[in-house]
Amino acid sequence: MEIRKIESYKNSYLKESKTKPKAYSEKIENQVINIYPSLEKQQVIGFGGAITEASSYCYSLLSDDKKQQFIKDHFDNNYSICRLCIGSSDFSIKSYSYSNKKDLSDFSISHDMINIIPFIKDCLKLNPQLKFLASPWSPPSFMKTNKLLALGGHLSPNYYQTYAEYLAKYILAYQEQGISIDYITVQNETNAIQIWESCLYTPEQEEEFIVNYLSPIFEKNNITTKILIHDHNKEKLFNKARKELSHEKARNLIAGLAFHWYSGDHYENIELVRKYYPEKLLFHTEGCFGYMKEECNYHYAQDIIDDFNAGTNAYIDWNILLDSKGGPNHVKNYCMAPIMLNKENTDYIKSLNYYFIQHFSRFIKPNAKVIEHSKYSRNLSVLSCKNPNGEIVVIILNDHNSLIPFHFCMNEIAFKDTIKPYSIITYILN
């Protein structure tokens, strides 16, 4: 047996070699990483990024050849789930909604037809199995208590029914374009008041909207899109689950919870939701860093490892592509993306973040299972998975400034290796 080894560190990306294991010896006691293929945990739905209007606009600036290469870099045996914005977000060219009339008679996704939908269709050409999660940043302003897309406010109770119909119209309109919305969150960041598009929901409001309005309108229109709640930071994840899933009807209608990373780790909250609500999906749906020169690859890799070890099913990054300034963004809330355009908008540049994410997204396949492991040192981070074809994928991260040795042990095989400082390794065992 030969084991594939893929390694990345500064100035060296996805370097592949092969390792030959030896028969496992009971004498191996120290510096051990154990992998347990028979001990399966949750299913992996996939990895991906957000196709925002900013990303779509940047993509539109590329030549046809560069577009094809970009799609290949992200969707050829790689990303399998993407997040979409329902209407505008801060990463839009301007603020907009699909309707401004109370009867929704003017509903139209024509704005999305300019750049967003053509981009999505190009992605689907290479990966027709691509899944989509859609999130609104705000209902139309006329439906809100503050009459603004921005600065929070609430969905007015008088418009619960209308807004449920609005979201259904979005799903059906995209469906007519050949784009299936597999998952939806009720609101991006339910507890955030922002200077860009935002809206507040208490747990009681979100539950009422789902149970009495959104789910019935989905059923009426034969929409099978799964509904996720929260879509905000992890510090309140378990409390939100306890409040909204305490009623049997809500628990039956809510498929899972979505979360972001901005308020800290809180991996214990993911573990608690997985423990007490084991049937629910758990999606990381957003995480990024503000615009800066430094790489944040170690944080990405650490977060992915800890999220999946805690019980996560899918990991979706924020913008899939941005310009050299970290935009466009209509409120100048710029940030980094794993791939960014050059200053001339003629080509794109892959950051080390891109390659570190690839260590997961390229090798852990949709419908894989997370499997158990043990490790001898807290200075190593480990994620192990079993792909549907039976191959074992093990990712090891060293975000410390020292070389770390280890013995890799699985069933009857073992081998000795080291991991460089500030590096990541993916092993694939057939």
Residue pairs with C-beta under 8 A, 6 or more apart in sequence:
1 20
1 21
1 413
1 429
1 430
2 18
2 19
2 20
3 18
3 19
3 20
3 21
3 415
3 427
3 428
3 429
4 16
4 18
4 427
4 428
4 429
5 16
5 17
5 18
5 19
5 417
5 425
5 426
5 427
6 14
6 15
6 16
6 359
6 363
6 425
6 426
6 427
6 428
7 14
7 15
7 16
7 17
7 420
7 423
7 424
7 425
7 426
8 14
8 15
8 352
8 355
8 356
8 358
8 359
8 423
8 424
9 420
9 421
9 422
9 423
9 424
10 352
10 422
13 350
13 352
13 355
14 355
14 358
14 359
19 415
19 417
19 427
20 415
21 408
21 413
21 414
21 415
22 413
22 414
22 415
23 412
23 413
23 414
24 409
24 410
24 411
24 412
24 413
24 414
25 414
28 407
28 409
28 414
30 376
30 407
31 376
31 377
31 405
31 406
31 407
32 374
32 375
32 376
32 406
32 407
32 409
33 373
33 374
33 375
33 376
33 380
33 382
33 394
33 396
33 406
33 407
33 408
33 409
34 373
34 374
34 375
34 409
34 410
35 371
35 373
35 384
35 392
35 394
35 408
35 409
35 410
36 371
36 372
36 373
36 384
36 410
37 371
37 386
37 392
37 410
37 411
38 371
39 371
39 372
40 369
40 370
40 371
40 386
41 311
41 369
41 370
41 371
41 372
42 274
42 282
42 311
42 312
42 313
42 369
42 370
43 313
43 367
43 368
43 369
44 308
44 313
44 314
44 364
44 365
44 366
44 367
44 368
44 369
44 370
44 385
45 80
45 81
45 131
45 281
45 283
45 313
45 314
45 366
45 367
46 79
46 80
46 81
46 131
46 314
46 361
46 366
47 78
47 79
47 80
47 81
47 314
47 315
47 316
47 317
47 357
47 360
47 361
47 364
48 79
48 80
48 81
48 82
48 83
48 314
48 315
48 316
48 317
48 320
48 361
49 55
49 74
49 79
49 82
49 83
49 316
49 317
49 318
49 319
49 320
49 337
49 338
50 82
50 83
50 84
50 85
50 91
50 286
50 316
50 317
50 318
50 319
50 320
51 82
51 83
51 84
51 116
51 119
51 120
51 123
51 320
52 85
52 89
52 91
52 92
52 318
52 319
52 320
53 85
53 88
53 89
53 91
53 92
53 93
53 112
53 115
53 116
54 91
54 92
54 93
54 319
54 322
54 323
54 327
54 328
54 329
55 91
55 119
55 319
55 320
55 321
55 322
55 337
56 115
56 116
56 118
56 119
57 93
57 115
57 328
58 321
58 322
58 323
58 328
58 341
58 345
59 67
59 70
59 115
59 119
59 122
59 321
60 115
60 118
60 119
61 341
61 345
62 70
62 341
62 345
62 346
62 347
62 348
63 346
66 346
66 347
66 348
67 122
70 321
70 339
70 348
71 122
71 123
71 125
71 126
72 126
73 339
73 350
74 123
74 320
74 339
75 123
75 126
75 127
75 130
76 126
76 127
77 362
78 358
78 361
78 362
79 127
79 130
79 320
79 361
80 127
80 129
80 130
80 131
80 361
80 366
81 130
81 131
81 132
81 133
81 182
81 314
81 316
82 120
82 123
82 130
82 131
82 132
82 133
82 316
82 320
83 132
83 133
83 134
83 135
83 285
83 286
83 316
84 116
84 120
84 132
84 133
84 134
84 135
84 181
85 91
85 92
85 134
85 135
85 136
85 137
85 188
86 134
86 135
86 136
86 137
86 167
86 170
86 184
87 96
87 97
87 98
87 136
87 137
87 138
87 140
87 197
88 94
88 95
88 96
88 97
88 137
88 138
88 149
88 197
88 330
89 137
89 188
89 196
89 197
90 137
90 194
90 196
90 197
90 329
90 330
90 331
90 333
91 319
91 322
91 327
91 328
91 329
91 333
92 330
93 328
93 330
94 330
95 149
95 150
95 196
95 197
95 330
96 111
97 138
97 139
97 140
97 141
97 149
98 107
98 108
98 109
98 111
98 140
98 166
98 169
98 170
98 173
99 105
99 106
99 107
99 108
99 140
99 166
99 169
100 106
100 140
100 142
102 142
102 162
104 162
104 165
104 166
104 169
107 166
107 169
107 173
109 117
109 170
109 173
109 174
109 177
117 174
117 177
117 179
120 132
120 177
120 179
121 177
121 178
121 179
123 130
124 130
124 178
124 179
129 366
131 180
131 182
131 183
132 179
132 180
132 181
132 182
132 183
133 181
133 182
133 183
133 184
133 185
133 228
133 258
133 283
133 285
133 316
134 170
134 171
134 174
134 181
134 183
134 184
134 185
135 184
135 185
135 187
135 188
135 231
135 258
135 285
136 167
136 185
136 186
136 187
136 188
136 199
137 149
137 187
137 188
137 196
137 197
137 198
137 199
138 144
138 149
138 150
138 197
138 198
138 199
139 155
139 159
139 163
139 166
139 199
140 149
140 166
141 147
141 148
141 149
142 159
143 155
143 156
143 159
143 162
143 163
143 166
144 153
144 154
144 155
144 156
144 199
145 153
145 154
145 155
145 156
146 152
146 153
146 154
147 153
149 197
150 194
150 195
150 196
150 197
150 198
151 193
151 194
151 195
151 198
152 192
152 193
152 194
152 198
152 199
152 200
153 198
153 199
153 200
154 199
154 200
154 201
154 205
155 163
155 199
155 201
155 205
155 209
160 208
160 209
160 212
160 213
161 213
161 217
163 209
163 213
164 209
164 213
164 214
164 216
164 217
165 217
167 184
167 214
167 217
168 217
168 218
168 221
168 223
170 181
171 181
171 184
171 223
171 225
172 221
172 223
174 180
174 181
175 181
181 225
182 225
182 226
183 225
183 226
183 227
183 228
183 255
183 281
183 283
184 225
184 226
184 227
184 228
185 227
185 228
185 229
185 230
185 231
185 258
185 285
186 201
186 206
186 209
186 210
186 214
186 227
186 228
186 229
186 231
187 199
187 201
187 206
187 231
188 198
188 231
188 232
188 286
189 198
189 231
189 232
189 233
189 260
190 199
190 200
190 201
190 206
190 229
190 230
190 231
190 232
191 200
191 201
191 232
191 236
192 198
192 200
192 232
193 200
195 331
196 330
196 331
196 333
201 209
203 240
203 243
203 244
204 243
206 229
206 244
207 229
207 243
207 244
207 247
207 250
210 227
210 229
210 250
210 253
210 254
211 247
211 249
211 250
211 253
214 227
215 227
215 253
217 223
218 224
218 225
218 227
226 255
226 256
226 281
227 253
227 254
227 255
228 254
228 255
228 256
228 257
228 258
228 281
228 283
229 240
229 244
229 254
229 256
229 257
229 258
230 236
230 237
230 240
230 241
230 257
230 258
230 259
231 258
231 259
231 260
231 285
231 286
232 259
232 260
233 259
233 260
233 261
233 262
233 263
233 264
233 266
234 259
234 260
234 261
234 263
234 264
234 265
234 266
234 267
234 269
234 270
235 263
235 264
235 266
235 269
237 257
237 259
237 266
237 269
237 270
237 273
238 269
238 272
238 273
238 276
240 257
241 257
241 272
241 273
241 276
241 277
241 280
242 276
244 250
244 254
245 251
245 254
245 277
245 280
251 277
254 280
255 280
255 281
256 280
256 281
256 282
256 283
256 313
257 273
257 280
257 281
257 282
257 283
258 283
258 284
258 285
259 270
259 282
259 283
259 284
259 285
260 284
260 285
260 286
260 287
261 284
261 286
261 287
261 303
262 287
265 306
267 306
267 307
267 309
267 310
268 310
270 282
270 307
270 310
270 311
270 312
271 310
271 311
273 280
273 282
273 311
274 280
274 282
274 310
274 311
275 311
281 313
281 314
282 311
282 312
282 313
282 314
283 312
283 313
283 314
283 315
283 316
284 303
284 304
284 307
284 312
284 314
284 315
284 316
285 316
286 316
286 317
286 318
287 300
287 303
287 317
287 318
288 317
288 318
288 319
288 335
288 336
288 337
289 296
289 299
289 335
289 336
290 326
290 334
290 335
290 336
291 325
291 326
291 334
291 335
291 336
292 336
295 351
295 352
295 353
296 336
296 353
297 351
297 352
297 353
297 355
297 356
298 356
298 397
298 399
298 422
300 317
300 353
300 356
300 357
301 356
301 357
301 359
301 360
301 381
301 395
301 397
301 399
301 424
302 381
302 397
302 399
304 315
304 357
304 360
304 383
305 381
305 382
305 383
305 395
305 397
306 381
307 315
308 315
308 370
308 383
308 385
309 370
309 383
315 360
317 337
317 338
317 357
318 335
318 337
319 335
319 337
320 337
320 338
320 339
321 337
321 339
321 340
321 341
321 348
322 334
322 335
322 336
322 337
322 340
322 341
323 340
323 341
323 345
324 340
324 341
324 342
324 343
324 345
325 334
326 334
326 335
326 336
326 337
326 340
327 334
329 335
336 351
336 353
337 351
338 350
338 351
338 353
338 354
338 357
339 348
339 349
339 350
339 351
339 354
340 348
340 349
340 351
341 347
341 348
341 349
342 348
342 349
356 424
359 395
359 424
359 425
359 426
360 383
360 395
360 426
363 393
363 395
363 426
363 428
364 385
364 387
364 393
365 387
365 388
365 389
366 388
367 388
368 385
368 386
368 387
368 388
368 393
369 385
369 386
370 383
370 384
370 385
371 384
371 385
371 386
371 392
372 384
373 382
373 383
373 384
373 394
375 382
375 406
376 406
377 404
377 406
379 398
379 400
379 402
379 404
380 396
380 397
380 398
380 404
380 406
380 419
381 396
381 397
381 399
382 394
382 395
382 396
382 397
383 394
383 395
384 392
384 393
384 394
384 395
385 392
385 393
385 394
386 392
386 393
387 393
390 430
391 428
391 429
391 430
392 410
392 427
392 428
392 429
393 426
393 427
393 428
393 429
394 408
394 426
394 427
394 429
395 424
395 425
395 426
395 427
396 406
396 419
396 424
396 425
396 427
397 423
397 424
398 404
398 419
398 420
398 421
398 422
398 423
398 424
399 422
400 421
400 422
401 421
401 422
402 421
403 418
403 419
403 420
403 421
404 418
404 419
405 416
405 417
405 418
406 416
406 417
406 418
406 419
407 414
407 415
407 416
408 414
408 415
408 416
408 417
408 427
410 429
413 429
417 425
419 425
